Amino acid sequence: MSVLLLADHDNGALSPATARLVAAASELGAVDILVVAENPAPIAAEAAKIAGVHQVITVTAPETAETITNSLENLAQRYRNVTASASSVGKDVIPRLAAKLDIQPVTDIVEILGPNRFTRPIYAGNALETVEDRQATHLLTFRASAFRPAASGNDAPIETLDLSVTSAARFLAAHRTDSDTPDLATAQIVIGGGVSVGSAEGFQLIEKLGKTLGAAVGATRAAVDAGYAPNDWQIGQTGKIIAPDLYIAIGISGALQHLAGIQGAKKIFAINTDPESPLVKIADVALIGDLFEIIPQLIAELERLGIKR
């Protein structure tokens, strides 16, 4: 057994990002997935379907950083590679585990060059560095958006572990944004709104365009800080890193931390009143004008053409 991967899941469901993580981890060897949850069974059943998964291990425990870290620590000695997503959970858990195991982690990996050679972004994504990890055990996090998802159709066995994991922390509440839009981190089309949208009501126009295109909706940090959009919509260095086929940036000037989060986008379409803004300059296509005039016209034209999901 070579690779232990922490499953990425939320609200009782496996995240689409996990299939991408499996594809990355499979380059290092056979993958075992660890699911830590209060009700891990349905999550494990979905994880077992991913191609490349050798087995799924479940631990029934509260989903706190402490219990997840303790579960990983109990299993780490069996594996050469212990891996997770470079998500909020991974950023919380992996440093804790690194301190316990006295291992230097390699984080935010976007390419695997060999058994111990990895590529990761530095300087807010403006450069890439190659890292060689000569430790006996590798502690790694992958940027899920940098990898294509693994196929499905597998039927890996599921093992239940009775680990005595405790936590001093107690889960109190989860504050979620209800949405039927695709997952932001793995969506093929993403529409992002900036502070220029002006209000939470203004963002409803962005959401309407998103529903028309079947796209995920995101926001800049400034828009989130202003209260126009929920925190889990934030795109950028301190939010979610995305790599869609198409990114539509509406009213976004292009601060460095936001640009760091969208560098994986294959095509960028910008709508802005400022032709000199940084994001307009790097966009593949730019439309200069008032978003409150352009977006309703764009939605109407898409609906006229029958493009409505």
N, C-alpha and C positions, 0 to 999 in steps of 0.2 A: 504494500500500500504506500503510495507516494504522496498524494495530495489530499488534504482535508480542506474543504470549502465551507464557509459559513453561509447558509442560505439567506438570501435577501427576501424578506417577507413583511407584510404589513396588514393589519386588520384581518388576520386569519387567512390570507391568501398569499400564494407565492408571487413574488415580483417578477415581471417579464425580464428584468435585468439578470436574474439567476441563470437563464439559458446562455446569456453572453459571458457570464463569469465561468460557467462550465466550459465553454469553448476556449476561453483563455487558459484555465487551469489544466485542460486536457493536453495542452502542449507540454506539460511537465510530467504527465503520467496519469495513471488511473485515478479517478476522482471519487472520493467519498464526500457526501454532503451531510452537514450537521444542521439539524433543525432544533432550535431551542424555543419553545412556546408553551403556553398553558394548555393549548390543544393542538399538538403538533401533527396529528394524524392526517387531516386533509391537506396540509401543506406538504407533508412528506409524500403523499400519494401523487401530487403534481410533480414534485422534484424527481420521483422515481421514473417518470416518463421521459426525462431529458436524455438524449443520446450522449454516451460518454460517461454516464454515472455508473460507478461500480456498485455502490450501495448507499442507502440513506440511513443515517443514524439520528434517532430522536431522543431528546431530553425534555421531560415535562417539568417546566419551571417558569416562574415569572420572567417576563421579557425585559429584564433590567441589564444594564451594562455589566454589573457585577456577576450575575448568574451566567451570562453568556461567556464572559471572560473565564470564569471558573470551569465551565464546561469545556471550553477550548483547551485550557491548561491540563485538564484531566486526560485529554486525548492526544495532546501535542507530541508526546514521546513516541507515538506509533508512526509518525509521518516525517518525511523529509521537508515537505512544504505545507505550511499552514496559511490559508489564504482567506480573503474577504473582499467585499466591495469597498471602493474608495468613496463610500456614502457617509451619511451622518452616523450610522451605526458603526461602520468600519473605523471611522475616525475617532469614535469614542472607545471602542473595544480594543483595537489593535495596539495602541500605545500602552494600555493597561497590561495586556498580555506580554508585550515586549519587556516591560519593567519586571514582570514576574519571572520570565524565562531568561532574562539578561541577554536578549537578542536585539540587534539593530534591525529594525524593519526597513523594507524597501517599499515605498508607498506610491500610489497614483500611477501604476505601470500602464503604459499604452502600447507596448510591444515587447514580445518575448524573443530574445535573440539566441538563447541557449539555456541549458539547465541552471545556470547561475548568472546570466547576463540579461539585463533588462533596460528598456528605455522609459524615461519618465520626464515630464515637463518641469522646467524651472523658470524663475523670473516671470511669474504670472503667465506662463505659457509661451513666452517669447523665444524660448530656446528649449532644446531637448538635450538631455544628458544620458550617456550610457553608463550603467552601474554594474560592476561585477561584485557579486556577493559570495565571499569565500567561507561563510559560516557553515557549520554542519547542518543546521536547520535554517530554512528560509521562512521568514515571516513577511508576507506580501499582501498588498492591496491592489486591485485592478480597477482601472477606470472602465466601467462596463460599456460606455458608449463607444469605446475604441475597438470593440470586438463584435463580429457578427454572431448572432445567436446560434447555439447548437440546435440540431434538429430534435424532433420528438419521436415517439414510437418505441421507447425503451420500456422495460419493466424490471427495474432494479429491485433487489430485495431490501426490505426495511427492517432495521434492527432497533429495538428499544433498549436504551441504557438507563439503568436506575442509579443515577449519580446523586450523591448528597451535595447539592449546591445550594448555598445560602446567600442571602443578600441583606445588607443593612439598609438598603434603600427600599422604599415601598411605592408601587405604582399608584398614582392618585387619579389621573384623568388624561384623556387624549382629546385634543382639539383638532378636528379634521375639517377639510374643505370637501364637501360633497360635490362630485363632478362625474359626468359620464364621458369626459374627454379622455383620449389615450394618455398613457403614462408619459410624463414629461421627459424622463431620462432616456426613453427608448423609442419615442415617436418618430415617424418618418417626416412628418410636417409639424413644425412648431411656429406659433405666432407669439411674438414677444411685444409687450407694451412698455413704454417708458413713462417717466413722470410727466411728460408733455400731454399725456392722455387727460390729465387734469383732475380726475376724480374717480371714485369707485363706480359711479354711474357711467362714466366714460368707458370704463373697462368692459361694461356690458356689450359695447359695440365690438370690442376685440373678441369677446366670447362668442358673439353671434357669427363673426367671420370664422372663428375656429370650428363651430358646429357645422357651418356650411361646407368647410373643407375637410372635416373629420380630423382636425388638427388638435394637438395639445396647446395649451395656453400658458405662457410664462410672463415674467415681468423683471424689470431691472431692480437692483437693490433700492434705488431712490424711490421707485414707485411703491415698493413694499414698505419702506420706512415711512412713506407718506400715508400709508393706510389704504392705498388704492387697490392693492391685491394682497392675498394671503401669503404668509411666509414660505409655504411649500411651493409657490410658483417662482421663487427667485432663481434666476439664471446668472451664473458668473462664478468667479473664483471662490466666493464665500457662499454660493448656492449650489445649484445643480449644473453639472457639465453635460452639454448636449452635443449630439452629432447627427442631426437629421439630414435627410436628403434636401430639404428646403427649409430655410429659416426666414420668416417674414418679420422684419423689425419695424415696428410702428412707433414713431415719435421717440426714437432712441438715438442719442448723440453718439454713444460708443465709448463709455469710460473704460479704462484699461481692465478693471476687474470683470466687466461684462464681456469684453472681447475675449478674455481668457477662457470664458465658459462656452464660447460658440465657435472656436477655431476648428472643430471637427465638422462643421456644417459644409455640405458639398456645394450648395448654392445659397446665396444670401440676396434677398429682395428687400430693399429699404424704402420706407415711406417717411419723408421728413421735409420740413420747410427750409432746412439749412443745407445747401449743396456742399458746404465745406466741412460738415461734421465728419469725424473719424470713421463712423460706420458706413456712411454714404460712400466714402472714398474707397472702402474695401469691398463694397457690395458688387455683385455680378450685375444686378439691375437696380436702378434707383428711380423713384418717382417723387418729384419735388412738388409739394403742395400741402394743403390743409387736410389732415387725416380725417376730420369730421365731414369733409366733402368727398374725399376719395373713397373711404371705406364703405359708406352706404351705396355708392355707385358700383363699387367692386362687388359687393354682395348681390346687388340687383342683377348685374351682368352674369355672375356665376349661376344664379338661380334661373336666369333666362336661358342659359346654355344647358340647363339640366344638371349642373354640378351642385348637388345638394345631398348631404348624407344625414 
